[in-house]
Amino acid sequence: MDPCAFVNFISLLACEIAKDKTPEEIGILSAFFTQLGDTLATLALFKDN
C-alpha cells in the first residue's frame, strides 16, 4: 500500500471512530490503541527469538 494512502486511511478511520464520542471517550480510545500498538511492537521484537 502507498504510505500516503495508508496515512489517509488511518486519519479517516480515526475521524469515523471519534464521531459522536465525548472527549473523554476519545482519550480512552487513544490510550487503548496506543497500548495495543506498543504491545504488538514488543511482541514482534520477541517473536524472532
Buried (B, 14 or more C-beta within 10 A) or exposed (E): EEEEEEEEEEEEEBEEBBEEEEEEEBEEBEEEEEEEEEEEEEEEEEEEE
